[in-house]
Amino acid sequence: MAYVTARLLARAPGSGRVPAALLSASTRLHDGPIGQAEAAADRFDLTAYMADKARRVDAALDRAVPLRYPEQLHESMRYSLLSAGKRICPILALASCELVGGDEATAMPVACAVEMLHAVSLIHDDLPCMDNDDLRRGQPSNHRVFGEGTAVITGDALIALAFEHVAASTARVPADRVLRAVAEYGSAIGSEGLVAGQFVDIDSEGKAVGVGVLEYIHLHKTARLLEAAAACGVMVGGGGDAEVESVKRYARCVGQLFQVVDDILDVTKTTEELGKTAGKDVASGKTTYPKLMGLEKAQELAQTLVVKAEAELHGFDRVKAAPLRHLARYIADRQN
Ligand code: GRG
């Protein structure tokens, strides 16, 4: 989706980076000349940042789930949790903590917890009674390796561990903040969060749904967990209520953006370019943004969501906000 940044940010041809001088007014904190640190923030290397954070999250997840008795259950937990994902939720938690001046170690337990919850949602989503998918992250899905019963209780164990991990491993954070983070994750995955999105999705199968229902599904299935990750990062990092609300609105835009882009790629890319079956949504009759509003309007919606996401970061330090600003652009620009 190069057109998103091309139109929004007037990216210099061939540079692959956004020169500070070319940033649109909406992405600037102030109208004066920007300083060296801010110019560096605009040249931010998101790929290196994400690789570095993902490596540390993986090491922390590895420590959080040692292979102990009963071995097969813990092997199953580790199989899904440590498989190669993008780690967007945990990175969002760490970046949000650092946005408000907290350090990485403080947010690592909430970062690990959100990846555990994300892993549960993928394990359960792949089950024959749900999406019935045999492949996940390029390897056989959990139930194909460990069996359906083990896949279900692996999810149960990971949910319990996620909450235990936040409560027991978050260090040097006032207890009321940890408690708020626990409540945030509970609300994010519950019957008005992720589970609600999944329920409405299943319930809508085979029915003609409008934009309102489509949006409800994506805001609950995808955006809600991202919102919670960002919110918990700010909570343990010492941020105030207004900062929590800003990052939640940012993450909500990013979550919706992720889905709009997914739908657009399905109809604009080949199977080779995507690395998964292109045109699957159309073939299965799935309701998508391009189907409901047309490709051009869906592309406009993606652009609007990037602008809205970035606008939520305007009140924060530009340098500290660089990872989140570039993450939104990365999600808009991804090609597969
Ligand atoms: C109680 C946690 C819990 C869940 C039960 C099954 C279920 C309810 C919800 C399913 C939610 C679901 C599968 C949402 C999709 C979210 C999403 C955008 C997944 C795509 O993730 P990738 O492929 O992730 O971008 P990785 O981590 O592989 O990079």
Boltz pocket constraint, residues with backbone or C-beta under 6 A from the ligand:
constraints:
  - pocket:
      binder: B
      contacts: [[A, 84], [A, 85], [A, 86], [A, 87], [A, 88], [A, 117], [A, 118], [A, 120], [A, 121], [A, 122], [A, 124], [A, 125], [A, 130], [A, 137], [A, 189], [A, 194], [A, 195], [A, 198], [A, 221], [A, 222], [A, 258]]
      max_distance: 6.0
